[in-house]
Structure formats: C-alpha cells, structure tokens
Amino acid sequence: MTLGPGTRTFLVFAALVVLGALVFPSSFFYRVGTLVWINTLAVTGMVVLLGYVGLVSLGHAGFFAIGAYATALLPQYGVPSGLAMLAGAAGAALLAALIGRPILKLSGYYLAIATLGLGMLIWMVLSKEAWLTGGPDGMTVTGFSARNLLKSVGITLKTAEAWYWLCGAVATLGAVLAVNLGQSSAGRAFRAIHDSDVAAASLGVDVARAKSAAFVISAVYAAVAGALLALANGYITPDAGGFMHSVELVTMAVLGGAASVYGALVGALILTALPQVLTVFAEYEHMVLGAIMVGTMIAMRRGLVPALAGLLARRRAARRAGRLARRVS
Amino acid sequence: MAELLQFLVSGVTVGAIYAAVALGFTLIYNATGVVNFAQGEFVVIGGLTAAALIGAGVPPLIAAPLAVLAGLVVGLLLYRLAIRPAGQAPLVSLIIITIGASIFLRGAMQMVFDKQIHRYDGFSGEAPIGFLGATILPQSLWIIGGSLVVFAFLAWFMGHTRAGRGIRATASNRLAAALVGINTRAAMNLSFALSAAIGALAGVLATPVTFTSYDVGVLVALKGFSATMLGGVGSAQGALAGGLLIGLIEALTAGYVSSDYKDAAAFVVILAVLFLRPQGLFGARMTERV
C-alpha cells in the first residue's frame, strides 16, 4: 500500500507531536514544544511563498502580529477569541491581497522591499499607539484557555500540555493542507512560476494571480500562528511583528529547506531549541542568525532536509551499486 | 515661514544622507545586479568607528578617513565572503544572503562596539548659523557638501576613468565586458568597495547630527531604498533627487503631521511608488536578470 503525500505528512507530524508528549519531562519542555509547533505553522506559510513560488517576504512578522493583536484586542470588546482569531486571519489576508496585487505584477526585488517596509510600518503602529496596544511593553491576552477547551471534550491536562496538543494539532493540519495544496493544480502552477514566470505564463498560468494567492495564503498561516502565540503565552509585544522576527521566519525556512513542510519543521525546531540550549545564543543571536542565512545559501541552497535526503539517497545508491558489482564479479 | 524653512533645512540635511546611501546602493546594483540590503550597515560602521576613534582622542581629521577605510574593507569582505561564493545564485538566494550579512554585521557591531547611542561634535563646531530666520548646523553643510562631492566624484569616475568605464561595461553586459578583456571581477570588487566607502562616509558625516547605534542600519537602508525607488532604480541623478525628496517628506511629516511617524514616511513612499509609478521619477523599470 502506498500512502499519499498528505497522509504521509499527517502520520509523520502526528507521530512527532505524540513523541514529544511521551518524552517531555516538564512543563518547560511543553512550552518550548508549543513554540516549535507555532513557528512550524508560520514557516509552513513561508514554504508556500518561498518554497513553492520562490518569492521572499521580509515582513511576514507583520502578518503574524496582526493575527496576534486581533486575538489580543477584539476580546476586550466582547468578541469571542475564536472569532477574533478568524478576524485576524481575514485582516491579514485582506491586507496581503491589497498590497500583493499591484506589487506582484512586478518581479524580483520589489516584494522583498515592499514587505520589509510594510512590516516596519505595522511594527511602528503597534509600538506607537500605546493607548490601544500598550506600546513597546506589550499587552496581556485573555479570554481563551486550551485547557478548558479540552476539558469540555472530557480531556483533563495541565495548561502547558493542553497548548502543546492544540498547537501541534493546528501545525499538523497546516502542514497537511500545504502539502495537499502543493499536489493540486494550484501547487503545480506555483512550481511552474518558481522555474520561470515566462514559461508558466505561456502555459496559461495567471502569474500575478497565483503569486497573489500564495502571498495571501502565507499571510494567513502567519496570522494564525501569531494568534496561537498570543493565546498560548497570554502576552504579546510589538517585537512579534518586528523585523528580526521576519528574518527569523525566513531563516527557519531556508535552513530546514523551504521546498517542503519537513524543512519548515526542522528549521523551526533548530532555531527555536537552539536559544534554549545555548545560553550564549542571546548574546550572539544576530551573528548566528546572519551566519546561518549566508552559510545555508552558499553551501546548501536548498536547506538541510533536501541536503540530508540527497546524501542518504546517494549512499543508498552507492551501496546498491556495490552489491550489484559483487554479484557480477 | 521661518518654521517651514527650518523644516526644509533639516529635510535637505537628512536627505543628503539618504542620497549618499542611495548612490552606494545604485552603484552595486548597476555593477552586479545585487540589491544590497546590507547597505545601511556601512553607514553604521562609518559612524561607530569614527565615534570610537574620536572618543579615544584621535583627531577627527584622522578618524574620519580611518572610518571610511573600515567601511571599505567590510564592503570588500562582504563581496569576497558572501556574494562571490554564491556565484550565479538565484535572486531569492542573493536577497537572503545580503539580509543575512546585514544581520551578521549588526551582531558583530554590537560585540565590537556596544549598544549605546553615539555621537561626536561636528567638524566645524556646534554653533548654529542663522539663515533667513532659520538656523543651520555647520555639520549640515558638511553633510550636504559631502553628498554633492560624492555625486560629482562618481560622475567623473564613471565617465572618465578606465576603472569606472569597466564598471559600467560590466553593468551593461557582464559577458560582453569579459570578452573584450575587462576584468569584471575587479569591477565588482571595486563597486562594492566604493559603495561601502560612500556609505561609511555618509555615516561619518551624519553622526554628529543624526546620532548612530548598532541597530539603525536597517532603517537607513530602507530609506536609501525608498530614495532609490522614488528616483528610479539604476539612475544616479534619481538617487540624488530621491534622497533629497525623501528627506524633505520626512522632515515635513515630522513637522506638520507627527514626529512619531516620521520614519513611516519613507515606507509610505515605497508603497506609493510601487503602486503608482514602479519605474520611479527618472529610471527604467527594475527588471530581473534572466
């Protein structure tokens, strides 16, 4: 029996969520695990944009922050958290569509520069409008508890564990959707654009529309991830929408390998766990991130997962060739 | 009236800085096709190096060239260690590389220098000069003059020297330039070195007025970009005009709208240019190299 790519992704991700829960000794690990799944979700959006279509956004943290602040602010006006989260995702999608359409008709560097500016603008508003957002100090987020949600369906867990399972489930769902998207005709159009705009257009792909769709989808991923972070932490600051966070998201994607959701997971895992393991990381954070970006792009342009997969495939081929040679001689 | 004039004076001052950044950015883009997101870091390196040297008692006249030299060396290293090894990398990889390099430099400056905000006294003192009811800092004249000198130098260098013509030939067609015997690699080295030196010089001149710290590079680079895009990518006149315009828009925003959002002006301009006139005021459309 052969499994479809979507099913395989579901099994791998679900197994890893369960594995984490089996080995984690304390709430601290669950909290880091939660962060890994949230980042994986956001980076999965980068996979659609960067990996499938080949566009780079340097302002995705802006969409992340829109999701996070919608979830933080709207409940204060009586909107339920779930609805607030949807509103955040819709807001991010709308903004991405508005900004994306005219810019994506152009090519090359334009999206990178425009998203960099857009991200900065969002961050600036969040930092300056202190009456609404609490300014640089951030604000607390209340109104939804994963623990109560799971309790209502008869599962009683500690708070940190409940968030871990919920975020793991959403990240798994996000990965399966992204893989299925990649297998669809839209996904094939995305990859055709990645290889060549002109060739894709000549085959009847509406290039500007497809790019815009990928940009909107990736913005929704970022917004949902932001909303989850706000709720899970119970706290959010404008730095979630800052330039460095945008850079982190891109770095995670290229480090793991932007072409697949497995790359997103590996990149998110490494860059989320590294600061927890290495205490010097805080001091050298910028240098480490920058060196990873430059080094990955020079030494293994497609990222860790494809590089390792290629290595394994070559070794397996060599072993098979060796066996064949022995049999012949 | 005096108030407006004051805003215009400060707008032209910061605008001259953005123009210098935009000129450096244009130089690298023309010669190599790379949009260098690390351009702002050269400005910071210049400013912080000068601040450290002057703080240690080195006279400004010696500190300034040394700081420019430091920027130049970093620019060469950037090309040698990060851009050239990438070879014929796709556009996306080059963007990520220069962003990575800029983050790396930011971290390195945080280690080498510190996280404080730095400034030093202007080269011709601090006493403001009265001017039709407004005042202008002597250092502003240094900044404006410096940018004009850079512009004039580049015009002469590109038009009248062998090395400059080599850069232009490389820019127009790398393969054809190589075929007629131009050392295109040297031309690219030179363009990075020159561009970094220009950025560092802007930093050295600007720091007494604008202050500097390890993390302002991204903002400076973005304003340089918006100047470049407003003027038209690839055009030196465009870079100069765009820089001055962005400076003026920013100063007027700060004066009449909100000083909280003066930095936002440049981003709004970027988006407006992209929406309304992607080729900018002077330039040809920025196209992807296939």
Interface residues (C-beta under 8 A of the other chain):
Chain A: L50 G54 L55 V56 L58 I99 P102 I103 L106 S107 G108 Y109 Y110 A112 I113 A114 L116 G117 L118 M120 L121 M124 K128 V198 F243 M244 V247 V250 T251 V254 E283 Y284 E285 H286 M287 V288 L289 G290 A291 I292 M293 V294 M297 I298 R301
Chain B: V35 F37 L81 A82 P85 A86 A89 P90 L91 V92 S93 I95 I96 I97 I99 G100 A101 S102 I103 F104 L105 R106 G107 A108 Q110 M111 V218 L219 L222 F225 S226 M229 D260 Y261 D263 A264 A266 F267 V268 I270 L271 L274 F275 P278 R285 M286 T287 E288 V290
